Amino acid sequence: MLSSTPGRPIRRFLLLACLAGVAASFMLASVASAAPIPTNVKLSQSAQFTLSYQIDVQVALSCTAGYGFFVNVNVVQPQGFGFTMFGGGSSSGQCTGQQQKLAVPVYTFGGGPWLLGDASAGVVACAGSCADDTRQIHIGL
């Protein structure tokens, strides 16, 4: 009888350690199985004229915290007499899990100037999954 008493604290310790391990594995499984939020992106209705060859297009992005994101914006602006200016730009960074506001610099292809006025814009954002948006924008000061 005396020999079994010293073993009880060890058995209790092993039992508690085993139970703690099982509980930790359940907690980790529930954290690991939390579904990422879907990537969501939306263009603003306006862009800021920065230089003759650069505009800053405002984008709202939501994605899962800890994911890296990549955003690509394209703009097309008819400028009359059959001439159309087009350009593109991109941005990348880390998702916060909250809505992030980005100013994506968009540069003209071919060196011509952006004009104040209306244009069409499209955006694609990827952070685990991808999302897109298109809209008419207004380039202003």
Steps between C-alpha positions, in 0.01 A plus 500: 500500500774741581661454160183605313462831686816660355381411146167681532641853468690394187187343350299813579766716342506282186120500482485880537776546242316272258172688554677833452648371173158388375346837594782686324456293185126585495579869544758496219263311273227760553742786427640325193156426362382863523409588144682796346284798412445539127707763323290804414606803295319817393609797289424855606308719254785750481873503434746774588706664224857496633718563193424507129601132480374385846164478675431346840199267496333437836424135580330346806628149579391241757687172543606247764747628759850365442453438126706695250305689232566617146281765334513590128311803358448582130353826367379592150420862408362600159651840418334592173600483131519121527779512760472295819740517794546189708718406793546276797646469845524262791547480872573221747510457874367315802129449576377628836162324514335844488412717199814671372501812281774505238607771255635303204722707265398443137746606228427559134639257243661688215582820686193705413317700768192420702229764462258622764168331433338160470667162450428128546688302762535137598668341801598143589611418854636166618563385857440127518200549273447771238230765448443772243303819437445734205345845485500842341730735692563872488858630494517823698743717693 
